[in-house]
Structure formats: C-alpha cells, structure tokens
Amino acid sequence: MFNALLRIDAALAATRPVWVGLGQLAVAVLGLHLAADRLDDHIYGLMVAVSGAVARVVVALGINAPEASAMLTPAAWAALIVELMVVLYMFDSLTFTAHRPELSWARFKEALSPHAVALPLFWLPAALAGAWVVGMAVEDALAPRDAMLGAIAGRGMGLLVAWRLSWSGFLRVLGGLSAPKRRSQGLLWAPVLLGLGTLAAWNGLPIWGWLP
C-alpha cells in the first residue's frame, strides 16, 4: 500500500509541470472569457449603430430594415470566434516555454516586437481577472452558509491563484519570448490582444471599486 502511494506521488511529481501549465492557461482563459463577454456587448452596439445607419437608407427605398435584436446572434458568434482564436494563440505562446524562464532586459530587447509587447500586456490582466473569478466563485459557494467565511475564503483563494498561477504564468510568458523572425511579428494580433487585455482589466479586476 505504501509503495503504491509512493508510485502515485512520483507520477504526480513527474506530471506536475503539465498540471501547472494547464492551470496557468486556464486562469488566463477565464479572464479572456470575461473580456469576450464584454466584447460581445461592444460588437452588438457597433452592429446596431451600423444597421441603424443602413436602415435609414433602405427604409427610404421602401425596404424593411432588420430589427436590432437580429444582431444579437451575429455579435455573440463574432465574439466567440475571436475568443477561440485567442485561446489557440495563448496555448501556442505558453506550451513551448520553459517553466523557469530566464528574465532579463537584454533578452526582452532581443525579442522586441508587437507580439512581445502585446502578449504580456494582455496576459497579466486576463490572468489576474481569472484569479478574481475563481475567488468570487468560492465566495458565492460559501456565502449562503456564512457570508464572512465566504468573503475571507474567496479573497484568500483569489490571492492564492493570482500568486501561484496568474503571476507565474505571466513570468513564464514574458521569459519565453524569443527573437522574432521579423520585427513586425504579431502586428495583426496586437490590437486584438491589447483590446481584450483592456476589457479584462476594466471589467475583471476589483481595484476600480476600491478607488474613490
């Protein structure tokens, strides 16, 4: 029995980097999902504004204009497609990096590109927002029994996840940057990543509620 437990422990230790990597990715994807929910709203607002302008033209021509509610599904699909594409981008950026990266200013200058700037600026707020989501889930689960316990446990779990997964994942991504094949690498992705990072920071971090 003891030998079996030792073998299980050894197997878990051997696969620990895999589980840590999955956790680092998952917590950032949680933050990305939160940002994508807000992106859905912004896309819907843009589509309604555009359709409103088009409607004024087609109505003048005697053609029935589409209802604003018809834009809900296309907006949701557009946000989902963007979210899935960014998840693949995140997976590729994290999977092939060292778990203990060497961080230095010289290495970052060698890697300097739109990708090297946008990816860390997106990853940190997304990962921290994901940690906050985990903390709030714990608080919501415990609050019906004990509101004070739920608040303490939720914030404690959020801080723990932020430290063990969000921050370590950010450092891993930052340290995993390598010299690009061309200096414009990631130029098309940069606006998407920076926009989603801004949405994650604005809607997923609790600091704004603490400000006067």
Residue frames as qw, qx, qy, qz and C-alpha x, y, z in Angstrom:
[[0.000, 0.885, 0.465, 0.000, 0.00, 0.00, 0.00],
 [0.299, -0.813, 0.101, 0.490, 2.77, 2.41, 0.96],
 [0.420, -0.167, 0.600, 0.660, 4.72, 1.57, -2.22],
 [0.250, 0.613, 0.665, 0.345, 1.60, 2.20, -4.30],
 [0.104, -0.947, -0.238, 0.188, 1.18, 5.62, -2.70],
 [0.398, -0.594, 0.352, 0.604, 4.83, 6.39, -3.41],
 [0.393, 0.171, 0.684, 0.590, 4.37, 5.47, -7.07],
 [0.105, 0.829, 0.528, 0.152, 1.30, 7.69, -7.31],
 [0.266, -0.885, -0.004, 0.383, 3.21, 10.53, -5.66],
 [0.443, -0.328, 0.522, 0.651, 6.12, 10.05, -8.08],
 [0.321, 0.468, 0.683, 0.460, 3.76, 10.05, -11.06],
 [0.031, -0.933, -0.357, 0.037, 2.10, 13.26, -9.87],
 [0.373, -0.736, 0.209, 0.525, 5.50, 14.87, -9.32],
 [0.456, -0.038, 0.625, 0.633, 6.60, 13.90, -12.83],
 [0.170, 0.593, 0.629, 0.472, 3.48, 15.40, -14.39],
 [0.212, -0.705, -0.369, 0.568, 3.39, 18.49, -12.16],
 [0.126, -0.304, 0.285, 0.900, 4.69, 20.84, -14.91],
 [0.062, -0.317, -0.758, -0.566, 1.79, 19.75, -17.12],
 [0.242, -0.703, -0.663, 0.085, -0.82, 20.50, -14.45],
 [0.253, -0.595, -0.121, 0.753, 0.80, 23.82, -13.58],
 [0.092, -0.086, 0.502, 0.856, 0.85, 24.79, -17.24],
 [0.146, -0.497, -0.769, -0.374, -2.80, 23.86, -17.66],
 [0.279, -0.722, -0.505, 0.382, -3.67, 25.89, -14.58],
 [0.215, -0.432, 0.120, 0.868, -1.75, 28.91, -15.85],
 [0.030, -0.129, -0.645, -0.753, -3.55, 28.67, -19.17],
 [0.207, -0.573, -0.785, -0.114, -6.97, 28.02, -17.63],
 [0.224, -0.676, -0.393, 0.581, -6.90, 31.00, -15.28],
 [0.070, -0.325, 0.287, 0.898, -5.93, 33.32, -18.15],
 [0.105, -0.267, -0.781, -0.554, -8.68, 31.82, -20.33],
 [0.178, -0.659, -0.683, 0.260, -11.19, 32.61, -17.56],
 [0.114, -0.615, -0.068, 0.777, -10.15, 36.25, -17.76],
 [0.013, -0.088, 0.626, 0.775, -10.30, 36.11, -21.54],
 [0.088, -0.480, -0.847, -0.213, -13.85, 34.75, -21.38],
 [0.128, -0.724, -0.444, 0.513, -14.88, 37.63, -19.14],
 [0.066, -0.471, 0.265, 0.838, -13.35, 40.08, -21.62],
 [0.001, -0.116, -0.802, -0.586, -15.07, 38.32, -24.54],
 [0.036, -0.646, -0.747, 0.152, -18.44, 38.75, -22.81],
 [0.032, -0.753, -0.125, 0.645, -17.87, 42.50, -22.81],
 [0.100, -0.256, 0.615, 0.739, -16.55, 42.33, -26.39],
 [0.089, 0.443, 0.867, 0.212, -19.88, 40.75, -27.35],
 [0.003, -0.807, -0.457, 0.373, -21.69, 43.83, -26.00],
 [0.092, -0.639, 0.248, 0.722, -19.38, 46.22, -27.85],
 [0.125, -0.005, 0.799, 0.588, -19.74, 44.31, -31.13],
 [0.071, 0.620, 0.781, 0.012, -23.51, 44.32, -30.70],
 [0.032, -0.807, -0.211, 0.551, -23.52, 48.07, -30.08],
 [0.105, -0.439, 0.509, 0.732, -21.38, 48.65, -33.17],
 [0.109, 0.213, 0.877, 0.416, -23.57, 46.42, -35.33],
 [0.053, 0.742, 0.633, -0.212, -26.72, 48.17, -34.11],
 [0.048, -0.732, 0.056, 0.677, -25.19, 51.56, -34.91],
 [0.083, -0.237, 0.702, 0.666, -24.17, 50.43, -38.40],
 [0.081, 0.406, 0.884, 0.216, -27.51, 48.74, -39.06],
 [0.040, 0.763, 0.446, -0.467, -29.29, 51.89, -37.88],
 [0.007, 0.588, -0.318, -0.744, -27.41, 53.95, -40.45],
 [0.028, -0.009, 0.861, 0.508, -28.16, 51.38, -43.15],
 [0.108, 0.537, 0.820, -0.163, -31.80, 51.19, -42.06],
 [0.127, 0.702, 0.163, -0.681, -32.34, 54.87, -42.71],
 [0.109, 0.395, -0.603, -0.684, -31.21, 54.32, -46.28],
 [0.040, -0.123, -0.953, -0.275, -33.14, 51.12, -47.00],
 [0.128, 0.587, 0.686, -0.409, -36.34, 52.44, -45.39],
 [0.184, 0.619, -0.100, -0.757, -36.14, 55.44, -47.69],
 [0.201, 0.255, -0.770, -0.549, -36.02, 52.92, -50.55],
 [0.769, -0.072, -0.110, -0.626, -39.11, 51.14, -49.25],
 [0.680, 0.123, -0.718, 0.087, -37.23, 48.09, -47.90],
 [0.730, -0.649, -0.113, -0.179, -37.89, 46.70, -44.43],
 [0.150, 0.683, -0.614, 0.366, -34.92, 47.20, -42.10],
 [0.666, -0.107, -0.720, 0.164, -33.78, 44.35, -39.81],
 [0.580, -0.782, -0.132, -0.185, -34.63, 44.53, -36.12],
 [0.012, -0.775, 0.556, -0.300, -31.84, 45.43, -33.71],
 [0.763, -0.344, 0.495, -0.232, -32.39, 42.13, -31.87],
 [0.925, 0.379, -0.009, 0.010, -31.33, 40.31, -35.04],
 [0.365, 0.750, -0.470, 0.290, -27.78, 41.48, -34.33],
 [0.637, -0.595, 0.417, -0.258, -27.52, 39.58, -31.03],
 [0.962, 0.002, 0.261, 0.078, -26.61, 36.22, -32.57],
 [0.691, 0.608, -0.110, 0.375, -24.01, 37.54, -35.06],
 [0.086, -0.826, 0.381, -0.407, -22.39, 39.60, -32.29],
 [0.783, -0.448, 0.399, -0.165, -22.21, 36.57, -30.00],
 [0.941, 0.227, 0.155, 0.197, -20.70, 34.41, -32.73],
 [0.438, 0.779, -0.217, 0.394, -18.15, 37.08, -33.64],
 [0.339, -0.749, 0.454, -0.344, -17.02, 37.38, -30.01],
 [0.914, -0.208, 0.342, -0.062, -16.86, 33.57, -29.68],
 [0.836, 0.475, -0.011, 0.273, -14.71, 33.24, -32.80],
 [0.163, 0.812, -0.363, 0.428, -12.32, 35.91, -31.52],
 [0.627, -0.589, 0.422, -0.287, -12.18, 34.20, -28.12],
 [0.969, 0.010, 0.238, 0.060, -11.39, 30.77, -29.59],
 [0.664, 0.640, -0.142, 0.361, -8.69, 32.19, -31.86],
 [0.086, -0.792, 0.425, -0.430, -7.05, 33.95, -28.91],
 [0.840, -0.389, 0.342, -0.161, -7.20, 30.73, -26.83],
 [0.925, 0.278, 0.069, 0.248, -5.22, 28.95, -29.57],
 [0.345, 0.774, -0.252, 0.467, -2.76, 31.86, -29.65],
 [0.463, -0.704, 0.397, -0.364, -2.37, 31.65, -25.86],
 [0.962, -0.142, 0.231, -0.009, -1.87, 27.87, -25.96],
 [0.789, 0.481, -0.061, 0.378, 0.86, 28.22, -28.56],
 [0.105, 0.810, -0.296, 0.496, 2.54, 31.04, -26.62],
 [0.564, -0.616, 0.418, -0.357, 2.60, 29.16, -23.30],
 [0.994, -0.033, 0.066, -0.085, 3.04, 25.50, -24.21],
 [0.852, 0.319, -0.119, 0.399, 6.54, 25.65, -25.64],
 [0.035, 0.806, -0.324, 0.494, 8.11, 27.90, -23.00],
 [0.465, 0.120, -0.751, 0.453, 10.27, 26.90, -20.06],
 [0.527, -0.688, -0.495, -0.061, 8.61, 26.61, -16.65],
 [0.512, -0.702, -0.059, 0.491, 11.50, 28.52, -15.09],
 [0.550, 0.737, 0.138, 0.369, 12.29, 31.20, -17.68],
 [0.545, -0.232, -0.077, 0.802, 15.32, 33.43, -17.51],
 [0.099, 0.934, 0.342, 0.037, 14.14, 37.02, -17.27],
 [0.481, -0.357, 0.105, 0.794, 16.43, 39.80, -18.38],
 [0.254, 0.801, 0.071, -0.538, 16.14, 43.16, -20.10],
 [0.026, -0.484, 0.692, 0.534, 18.65, 42.04, -22.74],
 [0.223, 0.182, 0.943, 0.168, 16.50, 39.03, -23.69],
 [0.286, 0.717, 0.542, -0.332, 13.41, 41.21, -23.92],
 [0.145, 0.745, -0.249, -0.602, 15.18, 43.68, -26.23],
 [0.106, -0.225, 0.869, 0.428, 16.18, 40.78, -28.47],
 [0.162, 0.395, 0.903, 0.040, 12.56, 39.63, -28.58],
 [0.157, 0.486, 0.226, -0.829, 11.11, 43.12, -29.07],
 [0.056, -0.193, -0.738, -0.644, 8.18, 43.04, -31.50],
 [0.507, -0.281, -0.101, -0.808, 4.43, 43.80, -31.41],
 [0.802, -0.215, -0.544, -0.120, 3.93, 40.24, -30.14],
 [0.556, -0.022, -0.566, 0.609, 6.45, 40.71, -27.32],
 [0.079, -0.141, 0.252, -0.954, 4.71, 43.89, -26.16],
 [0.596, -0.197, -0.218, -0.747, 1.05, 42.91, -26.62],
 [0.714, -0.139, -0.683, -0.062, 1.13, 39.35, -25.25],
 [0.379, -0.132, -0.655, 0.640, 2.36, 40.20, -21.70],
 [0.183, -0.023, 0.158, -0.970, 0.11, 43.28, -21.55],
 [0.680, -0.152, -0.395, -0.599, -2.84, 41.05, -22.38],
 [0.658, -0.071, -0.742, 0.106, -1.82, 38.06, -20.28],
 [0.198, 0.034, -0.627, 0.753, -1.36, 39.78, -16.93],
 [0.420, -0.029, 0.213, -0.882, -4.79, 41.45, -16.64],
 [0.747, -0.007, -0.474, -0.467, -6.52, 38.40, -18.14],
 [0.596, 0.001, -0.760, 0.260, -4.82, 36.04, -15.68],
 [0.026, 0.015, -0.559, 0.829, -5.49, 38.30, -12.70],
 [0.574, -0.034, -0.065, -0.816, -9.12, 38.67, -13.76],
 [0.733, -0.014, -0.649, -0.203, -9.33, 34.88, -13.96],
 [0.356, 0.001, -0.749, 0.559, -7.99, 34.60, -10.42],
 [0.267, -0.012, 0.313, -0.911, -10.64, 37.05, -9.25],
 [0.700, -0.031, -0.390, -0.598, -13.35, 34.98, -10.96],
 [0.623, -0.037, -0.766, 0.156, -12.15, 31.89, -9.06],
 [0.125, -0.003, -0.598, 0.792, -12.20, 33.84, -5.80],
 [0.464, -0.016, 0.048, -0.884, -15.72, 35.11, -6.43],
 [0.713, -0.045, -0.606, -0.349, -16.90, 31.59, -7.25],
 [0.459, -0.070, -0.769, 0.439, -15.58, 30.37, -3.89],
 [0.106, 0.024, 0.392, -0.914, -17.23, 33.29, -2.09],
 [0.597, -0.030, -0.241, -0.765, -20.57, 32.69, -3.81],
 [0.667, -0.056, -0.737, -0.095, -20.42, 28.98, -2.91],
 [0.420, -0.154, -0.704, 0.552, -19.82, 29.65, 0.79],
 [0.118, -0.212, 0.107, -0.964, -21.83, 32.84, 1.27],
 [0.628, -0.383, -0.404, -0.544, -25.23, 31.13, 1.81],
 [0.765, -0.336, -0.507, 0.211, -23.79, 29.37, 4.88],
 [0.497, -0.673, -0.131, 0.531, -21.51, 32.09, 6.22],
 [0.394, 0.902, 0.092, 0.152, -21.07, 35.41, 4.43],
 [0.239, -0.885, 0.397, 0.049, -17.96, 36.38, 6.39],
 [0.700, -0.250, 0.633, 0.219, -16.32, 32.99, 5.82],
 [0.688, 0.566, 0.410, 0.195, -17.21, 33.20, 2.14],
 [0.205, 0.971, -0.099, 0.066, -15.63, 36.64, 1.78],
 [0.397, -0.730, 0.548, 0.099, -12.43, 35.61, 3.56],
 [0.735, -0.024, 0.648, 0.197, -12.13, 32.28, 1.72],
 [0.610, 0.722, 0.305, 0.115, -12.94, 33.86, -1.64],
 [0.121, 0.958, -0.257, 0.029, -10.36, 36.61, -1.33],
 [0.534, -0.558, 0.626, 0.110, -7.80, 34.17, 0.03],
 [0.764, 0.219, 0.577, 0.190, -8.36, 31.79, -2.87],
 [0.473, 0.870, 0.115, 0.081, -8.21, 34.65, -5.37],
 [0.112, -0.891, 0.439, 0.030, -4.88, 35.84, -3.98],
 [0.670, -0.305, 0.665, 0.127, -3.51, 32.29, -3.92],
 [0.730, 0.475, 0.459, 0.177, -4.48, 31.63, -7.54],
 [0.276, 0.958, -0.073, 0.036, -3.12, 35.04, -8.57],
 [0.297, -0.769, 0.562, 0.071, 0.22, 34.23, -6.95],
 [0.633, -0.203, 0.738, 0.116, 0.60, 30.56, -7.91],
 [0.598, 0.402, 0.648, 0.248, -0.89, 30.63, -11.41],
 [0.310, 0.926, 0.214, 0.018, -1.54, 34.16, -12.72],
 [0.130, -0.912, 0.352, 0.167, 1.80, 35.71, -11.80],
 [0.568, -0.328, 0.699, 0.284, 3.87, 32.60, -12.56],
 [0.628, 0.508, 0.557, 0.191, 2.12, 32.24, -15.93],
 [0.217, 0.975, 0.009, -0.049, 2.83, 35.88, -16.73],
 [0.303, -0.749, 0.544, 0.227, 6.53, 35.43, -15.90],
 [0.664, 0.009, 0.708, 0.241, 6.63, 32.26, -17.97],
 [0.531, 0.749, 0.376, 0.126, 5.11, 34.03, -20.98],
 [0.029, 0.978, -0.188, -0.090, 7.40, 37.02, -20.54],
 [0.415, -0.604, 0.646, 0.215, 10.51, 34.88, -20.16],
 [0.699, 0.178, 0.671, 0.170, 9.50, 32.65, -23.05],
 [0.445, 0.866, 0.028, -0.225, 9.65, 35.45, -25.61],
 [0.728, -0.136, 0.421, 0.524, 12.29, 34.79, -28.25],
 [0.062, -0.440, 0.350, 0.825, 13.91, 36.77, -31.03],
 [0.667, 0.535, 0.360, -0.372, 11.30, 37.16, -33.79],
 [0.657, 0.219, 0.531, 0.489, 11.88, 36.15, -37.39],
 [0.205, 0.532, 0.268, 0.776, 10.73, 39.64, -38.30],
 [0.097, -0.031, -0.431, 0.896, 10.22, 42.75, -36.17],
 [0.467, -0.108, -0.145, -0.866, 6.58, 43.05, -37.22],
 [0.353, -0.134, -0.926, -0.006, 5.69, 39.67, -35.71],
 [0.154, -0.498, -0.760, 0.388, 2.27, 39.81, -34.08],
 [0.016, 0.046, -0.069, -0.996, 1.31, 43.14, -35.64],
 [0.439, -0.281, -0.546, -0.656, -2.16, 41.93, -36.62],
 [0.580, -0.413, -0.692, 0.114, -2.74, 40.30, -33.24],
 [0.293, -0.001, -0.404, 0.867, -1.59, 43.27, -31.17],
 [0.325, -0.238, -0.032, -0.915, -4.81, 45.35, -31.38],
 [0.737, -0.296, -0.508, -0.334, -6.92, 42.29, -30.51],
 [0.662, -0.176, -0.583, 0.437, -4.76, 41.33, -27.52],
 [0.158, 0.065, -0.299, 0.939, -4.48, 44.88, -26.21],
 [0.461, -0.293, -0.220, -0.808, -8.21, 45.43, -26.59],
 [0.781, -0.320, -0.516, -0.146, -9.09, 42.23, -24.75],
 [0.544, -0.064, -0.518, 0.657, -6.49, 42.96, -22.09],
 [0.092, -0.203, 0.132, -0.966, -8.08, 46.36, -21.52],
 [0.657, -0.322, -0.330, -0.596, -11.55, 44.80, -21.24],
 [0.758, -0.214, -0.583, 0.198, -10.23, 42.19, -18.79],
 [0.349, 0.019, -0.421, 0.837, -8.57, 44.86, -16.66],
 [0.245, -0.223, -0.005, -0.944, -11.56, 47.20, -16.71],
 [0.730, -0.239, -0.231, -0.597, -14.25, 44.60, -16.07],
 [0.880, -0.104, -0.463, 0.021, -12.43, 41.83, -14.24],
 [0.482, 0.121, -0.525, 0.691, -10.22, 43.48, -11.62],
 [0.367, -0.729, -0.568, 0.107, -11.67, 44.64, -8.29],
 [0.431, -0.186, -0.160, 0.869, -9.39, 47.66, -7.93],
 [0.033, -0.390, -0.316, -0.865, -11.84, 50.04, -9.62],
 [0.518, -0.658, -0.483, -0.256, -14.37, 49.50, -6.87],
 [0.641, -0.467, -0.308, 0.526, -11.76, 50.47, -4.28],
 [0.322, 0.158, 0.082, 0.930, -10.99, 53.81, -5.90],
 [0.083, 0.498, 0.455, -0.733, -12.85, 56.92, -4.71]]
